[in-house]
Structures are given as C-alpha cells and as structure tokens.
C-alpha cells in the first residue's frame, strides 16, 4: 500500500513538471501525444456525425483553447505589466475622476481583480510544481503557511502530495474566479504567466473529477490544434458545469462563445439571453443601482468634504461595492450575434423572384434552331419563392433592430462630455504620473484659474468646480440628439498625416472626453452596420456616422490599454468603399477619425506619461533574436483571434501586419519613433488606424450588398407601419 502511494506521488510529480510550450515561430509543430490525440478524437466524434475529420497535411500547432478567444487583442496593454498595487491605485484614481471617467470603472476594477487572482494562482501552481514550501516573494497566502506534511522548516521544506493537491485546488479556484469575471481579459493575463498554469486544472481533475472550478479552468487551458476550436471542442464540460451551478451566468456566456465558433448563432443568442436573465436575477438590488448613484453623487460628496477639510477625499470602494462589467460583455456579444444572423439572411433576402410573364428572348445562334424557352414556373412556385424572400427581408431587419437595441444598451453604460475642464485631464495625468513612479498621490491639485474662467464657480479652496455637461453615449444616437454639442466634423481639423501641427494661439479651457472601454470602437462601428441593415435614411445615417467618428477619435485607453484592431471598423470602411460613399461624408473615414488634439498631459515631460514603471526599463536587455521571437509570438496570438484570417496566406499576412505594428509600438514606447518626420507630431495613446491588410469578410460583403441591392423601404410591402390615429 505504501509503495502504491509513493509510486502515485512520483507519477504526479512527474506530470506536474512544467512542459516547454512549442515554439510559435515555426507553424509546423510536433503532433499530438497519445492522450491528447484520444481526447481530441473523442471531442470531435461528439461534435460531428462523421467522426473522421480531415487532418492537415502538416502537423498543426497545438495551443491552449483560450488563445483562440475573440477580441483578445482589444485587452492588450500596460495593465499586464503594471504591479497590482499600482494598478489598484490607478483604478481608484480613475473612479474618483469627475465624469466621464477616462476608463470604464467596471472594467478597470475587473482588471485589478484578475491580475491579483492570476498572480496568486501562478505562485501557488509554481510552488506545487517545484515542491517548495514557501516562495521568495510572499503574496500573503494565509493558511498556506501551516505545515501540512512539511519535511522541515524554512524554504527548504518539501511539500507532501496532499499539500500540493490543496495548493493546486486553491490555484484553480482563483483562476476560475478570474475567468468568471472576464474570460477575455483573464485569457490575456494567463498568456503572460508561467506555463505551469496550463496544467494545474488537469492535475486537480485527476483526483477530483467532479470539481466544477477545475473543469471550467481546464476548458480554457486544454490544448487543441490551432484554428480548430469548433472541431475540437465539445460542449459537454460546459453543460455539466451549467447543470451543477444553475445560478452562475458566466458558464452560459462561455458556452455562447463556443457556439459562435461552431456557427450556432441562434443557440448563442439563447445562451446569452439566459446569462443576462440569471445575472440580473441573482444580482443584489443594491449592487445594481449603487454604481450609477455613487458616480452621480461623487462630485457633490467630494465638494462637501472639500469645503469642510480644504482638500478632497478619494472614495475607495470595497470589493463588494465595485461595479462589474458582466452585463456589458453579454450585451456586446449578443448584439454581435444578432448582427451576424441578420447578415446570414441577406443572400436569401436578395434572391431574384422569377416572373412568369417576362421570359427572356434569346437570339438563335448560327446553325441552330430557335431556343427552347425555359418552362414557366407555376403560380404556386412563384408565391412560395416570393414568400421566402419577403420573410428573409423581414428577418434581416428584425435581427438588425435587435442588434441595434443591444448595442445601444451597451453604449448606455458609458458617457461623453463636450466641455470637460482641462484641469480634470491635468489632474488625472499627474495622479497617474505619481502612481507609476512610486510617489505619494496628492488628494487634489490646486489650479490657477484662467482669465476666461473667472466667471465660473470656484469653491473655497480655489479649486474649479465648473459644472460640465455629461451625456450617455446612447443619447447621442437617439432620434433627437442633444442640441448643444460642438459641430463635427470641424473645418479646422488638421489631418494626422501632416508632419507638424500649428500651435493654437491659446490653450483651450475645455475639451471633449468620453469613457473608454476595450470593445467600444467595435461597438460604435457595429452600430453603423446595424443602421445599414434596418435601412436608416441616408441623412440620419450620415449623422450617426459623424457621431461615431467624433467618438472614435476620442477613444483612448490611457493608461492601461493599447491600440487594437476593430473588425467592425474594417467592415464599415469596406461598406463605405463599395457603396461609393452613398451617405455623402465630408471626407475619408481615416480623416474623420483622425485623433483629436491631445489633452494637456501631452505637454508634460515624456517620462511622466510612461505608465510602465522605471523598473521595467532596468530589465536585462534581450537579444535581437529573443525580441523577434517574442514579437512573433504576440503577432501569432493576435492573428489567431482575427476573424478575417481564413487560410495560411491570410494568416501569414496577419502575422506580418501585427508584428510590424508591435515593432512600431515598442519604438514609440521607448521614445524612438519609427519615422523621424513623425517625431514632432504628438500622438494619442491609442490610435486605431485600421490599415493592417485588406481582407473582405462575409459580414462586410453582406452589408454592402444589402446597401446596394435591397429594395427601398416600403417597396416590398414590408415598410414601416403607419401609426393608428
């Protein structure tokens, strides 16, 4: 009996040894091992009736399932390198900034939680794999300090098998919680962590086969052939988790994502709707209403504190009081599903209806008799075809309206202001500067009032409390938008391609600002695609397009997110090109979305806006080869989640484009512009230029065809219903 236990312990230790991940520089990689191959075979047989799937001629790259997740590139940024303590400080500073907050507080607080959970899980997994009783960097693991089966004291103690299992269980629980918060952000965070995390859930499942947390984490970390997620993924693990935990909405969100990969869009919509219902039902009522009310009362509360004490007190929320971004995630993804379903019906909606009374007459060719006219379709056939076409047209508009509703609900979580005082941006930039350099953050900065602001309200401490207008982004796309917005597009905008920008005669006292979210740019452009499908009038669509351009030029993920590619923006640009600018925009989309003038933080020294701590610069210099491998690895990950990649040629083009962009971003981060002539041009933190490589997607082709070929509203009998008097 003792020998069996010892043998099992040795076997588990061998399995827990971290395996080196295959090199991502070379596309071919070693084939699947026996166990992995059998698992993939079983999953394939469950998902397909024909179990024998065509295998590629060369062995496929084997990577974790979570590296295929959609919109991964949208969540890249410095938040992955900033220490969690500084990241939390920045999140609190962001929350205490007057509305509109620079970054959505819900997603910012989610990033802080995910970073802490992933780092704690990494420490536990590495210690369990190495068998070390304690780590050199203590992350406060609490009860882990108790000596369960320790062979000795200090750092030289060996862990027992039971202790290793308990540590892996705790690591798995932390990872499961992180994936519950946001599976996209957590997938990005785990990619930056030790490879030991990839196997920790599978080791737990060897002893606890019914562990729901381990099942959930293993679902993301299981290795499958690259770009074969639909074929090599079974829904059974998620079905079991959902059945065992019916009050959790997050597994439903995950199952919906897998259904999207499998092109089961109707099933994905059902799962996302159920996830939203479960989330709203189980969410405490005070949690649902607290973030909005707290945000609205933040300014008045701080002003009262300021009058009593002479300085502004920051509001620090407890974890249970912090807003979460789950509802935003579900609304965004369900809107995308509805938009895809609408596009799927475009082909059937534009079928030509045969007419019996109009038979095309053809001229007989030389040496041949008169052509035989095709048989005339029966009236029943004509009615059936026409019925299907009209039904498809109704479905296009119906699902387009559903997508429009969800995107508007998503946008209602974020805000825009046309006249935020420049002091607000200055104060936030200084707070970020103090945080990333390890300095004590002052509670508030005193600002010298400008002459043009003398008539505004000033409190007792000299701090400007000029009230500024704030609107929900959804209100900007209403039938009657706010009437007091500054005109756009402006005639004095300077194209971003010019090497220099003339300095204004005097700094502006106010500026435009909005709340940033990693998926905001994609949602804004998806909104325009929806308006195309529901056949919004050209004049109104032009107004919406100008509003999207106004907001897209302000989208800036400073200080935690970097620029990302927007598939919807690429599709919208292609629709504009194929439609020959039928809405009469005043310029190219690139010109209209040219980044707005930088806020005052651009005037600060370059070192003050570097959000990566100085310690990162002191890291050992990497060789050119290692740097190339790292950039290629990141480019490959970005290309794998690119919806426009369909074959090896497009994959190579995507890798080259993403790698080139990563090189430019690194040079810019180091203060070495890729082109010297651009060095004098201040650039925003995030610029979505959308010029990587032109690949036409099915969605763009469907929307463009609908714009060009769809009958006018009312021509097919499916127009708007008249209101009853």
N, C-alpha and C positions, 0 to 999 in steps of 0.2 A: 504493500500500500504506500509506504514511504517512497519507494523507488518510482512508483507511478506519479506521485505528486511532484517529485523532483524532476522527472522527465517532462511533465507538463509545464513546469515552471521554466525549464530551459527552452522548451519549444516556444513558449510565449515570448521569452526574452529575445529569441532569435527573430520572431515575427515582428517584434516591436522595434527592431533596429531600423533606423531611417534608411529608405532606399533612395538612391540618387535618381532624380527625375530625368527623363530622356531629354537630350538636347533638342531645343526647339529650332536651332539654326538649320538643321537638315530636316526636310519634310519627311523622308522615309525614316522609320524607327523600328526597333525590334518588335516582332509580332507579339500578340497576346500570350501570356502564360497559360498553362492548363486551367487553373482555377478561374482566371478572368475570362478566358475564352468560353468556358462552360457557362459561366454566369451570363455573359452577353448572349450566348446561344439561347439560353432559357428565356431571357427577356424578349429576344427577337421573336421566338415562337409564340409568345403570349400576345404580342402586339400585331403580328401579321399572320394571316391564314397560311400563306406559303412561308414555312419556316426557313427555307433555304434562301438567304439573302445574297445578292450578287456581291462578291468581295472585290475590292480594288486590286488591281494588278500588283501594286506595291503595297507593302505593309503600311497601315495608317498610323498616324501619330496618336499616341494614347495619352489623354489628358483627363483631368477631373471634369465632371459634368458641369460644375458651376462656372467653368471658364467659357462655356458656350452661352452664358446668360445674356439676354438682350440688354442694351443700354449700359454696358459695363464702362465704356469709355466716358460716359457722362459723369461718373463718380470718381474719376481720377483727379488728383490734386494734392497740394501740400498737407492736407489733413492726415495723409497716410504717414508722413514723416514727423509732423509736429508732436512733441511729447504730450501725452494725455492731459497732464496738469495744465499746460499752456493752452491746449485745445479747449478745455473746460472754461478757462479764463476768457478766451475769445468768445465762446458761446454765451457767457453771461454778459460780456460787453455788447455783443450783438443784440441780445434781448433787451438790454437797457438803453439802446439807441432809439431815439424817437422814431415813430413810424413814418414811412415804411422801413422796416428792418432791412439792413443790407442783404442778409441771407435769411431764408425762412427759419424761424426759431425751431420749429418741429424737426426739420431735417438736421439742423445743427446739433441739437441735443441728442438726436439719434446717433450721429457720428461719434459723439463723445462716449456714449454707452457702448457702441460697437467696438471702438478702439480699446477700451478698458477690458471688455469681455474677451476679445481675441488675444490680447496680450497676456491676460491671466491664464487663458486656456493654453497658450503656447508655452508658458512657463511650466504649467502642470504636465503637459504632454512630454516636453523635453526631459523633465526630471524623471518621469516614469520610464521613459525610454532608456535613459542613462543609468537609472537605478541609484541616483544620488539623493540623499535625504533632504538636503536643502540647497538652494541656489545662491550664487554670489550676489544676485540682485533680488532682494526680498520685496515682493509685491503685496505683502500683507495677506497671506493665505489663511490666517486664523487657525482653525483646528488642525491644519496640516502640520503644525509644529508638534503635535502629540506623537509620541513614538510608538506607532503601531508596527511591531516586528522589526525594530531597528537593531542592527548588529552592533552598533556603537554610537558614541556621541559625536557632535561636531559635523563637519562637512564630509567626513569620510565614511559615514554610516551607510549601510546598504539597505535598500527597501525590500520588504517581503513581497510576495506575489499578491497578497490581499491588499497591501498598501498601494501597490502600483495600480491595481484594478480600481480602487477607490479614487485615486488621483485622476485616472482616465475618465471615470464616471463624472467627476466634477468638471473636468475639461470639456467633456461632451455636453454637459448641461449648460455651461457658459456659451459654447458655440451654438447650441440650439436656440438659446435666448437671443443671441445676436442675429441669427438667421430669421427668427420671428420678427425682430424689429424691422429689418430691411434686408432682404435676401440679395439685392444687387450690391449695396454698399458692403455688406459682410463678405460677399464673394470677392470683391476687390481687396478688402483688408486681409483675407486669408491668403490671397496670392502673394502678399508681401511678407508672409510669416514663414516659419520653419516648415519644411516638408513633413515633419513628424505629425502635424495636424491632419494630414490627409489620411492617416491610418488609425487615428485614435478611436474613431467611432466603430470601425470594423473590429478592433480588438475588444471593445466593450460588448459588441454583439456576439462574440464567440462564447461569452459566459452568460450574457443576459439577452436572449434572442428577442424578447418582447419589450425591450427598452425603447419607448417611443422617441425619446430625445436622440438616442443613438441611431435609430432608423432614419430620423429626419436629417441628421448631420451626414450620415453615410450616403444618403440620397444625393447630396450635393458633392461629396468627395469621391464617390465611386468613379473609377477610371473607365472611360469608354473611348472608342475610336473617334478621332477628330471629325467634326461636322456630321456626325451620325447620331445625334441626340434622339431624333424621332424614332429611328430604327432600333436603337439600343437602350431604350428607356421604357420600363413598364410602369403603369400607374398603380400596381398592386401595393407597393410600400406606402404610398400616399393614401390610398384607400383605407389601409389598415390604421394609419395614424388618425385619419379623419373619423373613422368609426370608434376608435378608442378615446378620442378627445373631441367630442362634438361641439364643445364651447369655444374652441380655438378657430379663429378665422384665417390664420396665417397659412396652414397647410392647404386650404382651399385656394388661396392666392397662388401658391406654388403649383398646385395641380392645374390651375388655369394656364399658367405659363407653359407647362409641358404640353397641354392641349393645343396651344398656339403653335408650338413647334410641330406638332402632329397634324396641323391644319384642321383641327376640330374646333372651329371658331364658335359655333353655336354652343358646344359644351363649355368652352372657356367663358363665354358670356354668362352662362348659368352659374358656373363656379364663382365668378367674380361678384355676381349679384348676391349669391348666398353668403359670400365672405363679408360683403358690406352689411348685410342684414344681421349676421352673427356679431360682427364688431359693434354695430350700433346698439344691439340688444344687450350685450354684456358690458358695454362701456358705462361706468357710473355717470349719472346725470351731471354731477358737479364737475367731472373731468371734461365733459363735452362742452360745457359753457364757460369754464374758467379761463382758458387761454384768451378768448376774444375779449371778455370783460376785463381781464387783467391787463391786456395790452392796451385797451382803450383808456383805462384808468391810470396807466403807468405815468403819463406826463403830469396829470394833476396831482397824483400822490407825491411824485418827486418834487414838484414845485412847493407843496406844503412842507415837506421835510426841509427843503432848501430855505424856506422863509424862517423856519424855527432854528436851524442849526447853522445856516450860512453855507452849507455845502450839500451836494446831492448824494443821497444814499442809494446804492445799487440794490435792486431787487434780486435776490438769489432764490430760485425755486428749488424746492425739494424734488427728488426724482419722481415721486408720485404726482407732483403738480405740473411737471413739464408736459408740454403738448407732444403728441406723436404724429407721424406722417402716414399712418396706415391708410386712412381714408383717401388721402391724396394719391397714394400709389394705386389703389383699386380704381378710382375714378379715371386716372390717366390710362391704365391698361384696358379698362372696359371701353373707353372711348376709342382706343386704337383697334380693338376687336370689332366694334360696330362699324368703324370706318372700313376695315378690311372686308367685312361681309358685304357692305354696300358696293364696294368695288368689284367683288366677285359676281354680282348680278348685272354689271354693266354690259357684258357681252351679250347675254340673253335679252337685255332690255333694248338693244340696238339692232336686233335681227330684222332683216327686211321682210315685211309681210307680203307674201305673194298675192297678186291681183289677177283674178280670172279674166277680167275684161281687157287687160292690157298684156298681149302676147307679143314679145319682141319678134319682128320680122327680119330674117337674115337673108342676104343675097346669096343665091346658089353659086357655088364655085364652078370653075370651068370643068366640063366633062362630067358633072354630077347633076342629078335631078333636083327638083325643089326639096328643101329640107323639110323633114317631118317635124311639125310643131310639137313641143312637149305636151303631155297630157295636162289638161286644165285641172287644177285642184278643186276638189268638191267644196261646197259651201261650208260643210261641217269642218273640213280641214282648215279652211280659212278662219273660221270662227275660233277654232282651238288654238291655232298659232297666234292669232291676234290677242286672245285672252292671256296666253302665256307671256307675250311681250308686254302687255299692259300691266300684268301682275309683277313682272320683273322691274318695270319702271317704278311702280309703287314701292317695291322693296328697296330700290336704290335710295329713294327719297326718305322712306321711313327709317332705315338704318342710318342714313346720313343725319337725320334730325336727332336720333338717339345719341349718336356720337357727338353732335353739336351740344346737346344737353350736358353730357358728361364732361366735355372739355370746359364748358362754361362753369360747371360746378367745381372743377379742379382750379380754374383761374380765380374763383371767388375766395380762395384761401390766401391770395397774395394781393399786394397793394401797390399803388402808384401815386406819386405826388409831383405836381408840376413846379412847385416852388419851395423846395426844401432849403432852408438857410445853409449857406456854405459852412457855417460854424459847425453844423452837425457832422458833415463829412470830415472836417478837420479834426474834430474831437475823436471820432471813431478811428481815424488813421493814426493819431497819436497813441490811443489806447492799444491798438494793435502793435505799434512800434515798441511800446514799453513792455508788452507781454512777451513778444518773441525775443527780446534782448534780456529778459530776466529782471526787468526793473519793476519797481512798485507802481501800480497803475493808480494815478490820481483819480479821485471820485469825480472831479469835473475840472475843466479848464476855463479860465477867465478869458473872455474875448473882448478886444477893444471894439466898441461899436463904430460902424462906418457912418459917414455923414448921411448917406441915403437911407439909413435905418434908424435915424434919431427919432422918428415919429412912431416907431414900433414900441410895443410893450417891453419894458425892462424891469426885472424883479429887483429886490433889494440888494442882492449881491452883485449886480451888474451883469448877470447872465441874460442873454436874449431869450425870451420865451415867445418869439413871434409865432403866432399860430399859422400853420400852413395847411393847405387842403390835401386831403388823402382820399383816394378812391379805390374801390375794389377793381381788380383787373376785369372782372366780368362786367362791371358797369360801363367800362369803356367800349364794350361791344354791344351794348343794348341798342334797341331801336332808336332811342333818343339819348345820345351820349351827353356827358357834361358839356355845357356850353362855354365854360371859362378856361378851356385848355389852350396852351400856346399853339400857334399854327404849325402844321407839319404836313409835307416837307417844307423846310425853310429855304429861302433863296440864298441865304448867306452861308450854307453848309460848304465846307471845304472837302473835296474828295480825299480819301485816305491815301491815295497813291502819290500825292504831291510830296516832295522831299522836305518841305518846310511849311510851317503854319504861321501866318502873321499873327503877332500877339495882339489881343484886343486892347483898346485904349485904356480900359479899366476892368478890374475883375468884377464879375457878376456877383450880386448879393445872394441870389438863389439859383437853384438848378433842379433839373428833373432827376428823379430817383425811383427805383422800384425794388420790390423784394425778389431776390434771386432764388431759383430752385433748379437743380440739375436737369430736370426734364422740361423746364419752362419754354425754352426755344422750340423744342419739338412740338409741344402742345400748341403754341401760337401758330405755327405753320400748318399743323394738322387742322386747326380751326378753319383756315382758309380753304383747305381741301374739302372740308365738310360743306362750306358755303357753296363751293362749285357744284357739289352733288345735289344739294337741295335747290339749286338754280336761283340763288340770290341775285337780284338785279345787278347789272354791271356797275351802276353808280354806287350802290351800297357796298358791293364787294370792293370797290376801289377805296372807299372809306375804311373798311376793315383792314385792307392790305396796308394802307398808310399807317394805321394804328399799330399793326404788327411790326412794321418797320421801325416805328418810333420806339416801341418797347424792346425790340431785338437789339437795337443799337445801345440800349442802356443795360442789357443783361451782362452782369459782371459778377463772377463768383468769388471775388476778393473777400476774405483772404484764404479760402480753403479749397476752392475748386479751380480747375484749369479749363481752358477751352476744349470743347468736344464737338464732334461732328453730329449734325442733326439730319437724320434720314428724311424727315418731313420737309426740311428746308430744301434739300436737294430735289425732292419730288416737286415742290412748289415752283422752283426755278425752271424745271423742265416743263411743267404745265404752262408757265408763262411763255416760254420759248415756242412751244408747239401751238399755243393759242395766239401767237403773234401779238402779245400784249393787248388782248381784247378789252381790258378794263382801263386802258389809256393811262398807265402810270407815268409819272413825270420823268422817270429815269430808270436805269437798270436797278435790279434788286440789290446788287452789291453796293451801288451808290446810295440807295435809300437806307440801307442798313449799315452805312459807314459809322463806326463808333462815335458816340457823342464826345464832346470835349471832356478831357479828363477832369475829375474833381480836384480840389486843392491839394490832395495828397501827392499829386504828380510834382508839385513844387518842392516837396520835401527831399532831402538827400536820398540817393538811391539806396543806401544801406537801411534807411528807415522803413522801407516798404518791402523788404525781403522777409517773408514770413517764415522761411526756413531758418532755424537758429544758427548762430555762428558755429556751433559745434559740428554741424553737418559739413561745413566747408573745411573743417580740420580733419575730415575722414581721410584715410590713406588714399593716395592717388591711384586710380585704376589704370591699367594699361589700355592702349587703343583697342586691343583685341577683346578684352573683357567688356569695355564700353560698347563695342559693336555688338557683342553677344547680348548684352543687357537690352540695348535698344531694339535689337531684332526680336528678342523675346517679348517685349512690350508691344511692338508692332504686330507680331503674330497674334497676340491675345486680342488686340483691338480689331484686327481683320477677321478673326474667327466669329466675333459677335456682330459683324457687319451684315445687314440684311441684303446688301447688294451683291455680295460675293456668292457666286453660283457654281464656279468651276475653278480649275487650277490657274487659268490665265487671270481671271479676276482676283483670285487670292493673291497671286504674285504682285499684281498691280496695287492691291490694297496694302500689302506689306510694305512695298516701296514707298507708297504715299505716307503711311503712318510713321514709318521710320524717318523719312525726311522731315516730317513735322516735328517728331520728337527731338531730332537734332537741332532744329531751329529753336524749339522751346528751351533746350538746355543752354544754347548760346545766349539766348535772351535773358535767361535766369542768371547767368554769370556776368551779364552786362556787356557781352560781346555780340553785337548784332551781326546777323549773317551777312547783311549788306551794309557797307559803311554809309551809303547815302540815306539809309533809314534811321541812322543813329539819332538824328536830330528830331525825329518825329515821335512824340510821346504816344505810346500805345496803351490801350486799356488792358486790364488784367486778362480778360478773356475776349477773344475775337473769333467768331465763328464765320470763317470766310467761305466754307462750303465749296472749295475749289480743288478737292483732292483728285478726283478722277471721275469722268462721266460714265455712269452705268445706269441705264434706264431700268427702273423697277416696274413690276406689273402694276403696282398701285398708281405710279405716275402715268403709265400708258392708259390705264382705265379712266382716270380722271380727265386726262387730256382728250381722250376720245369722247367722253361724255360732254365736255365743254363744246366740242366741235360738232358733234352729230346729234345730240339729244334734241328732241322737238321742243319748241318754246313752251313755256308754262301755259297750260290750257289747251294746247293743240291736240293732245292725245286724250282729252276728256278727263285728265287727272289733275286739273289745276286746282287752285285754292278754292275752297268752298266759300260761297257768299254768306255773309252774316245775315241771320234772320232778323227781320225788322220786328 
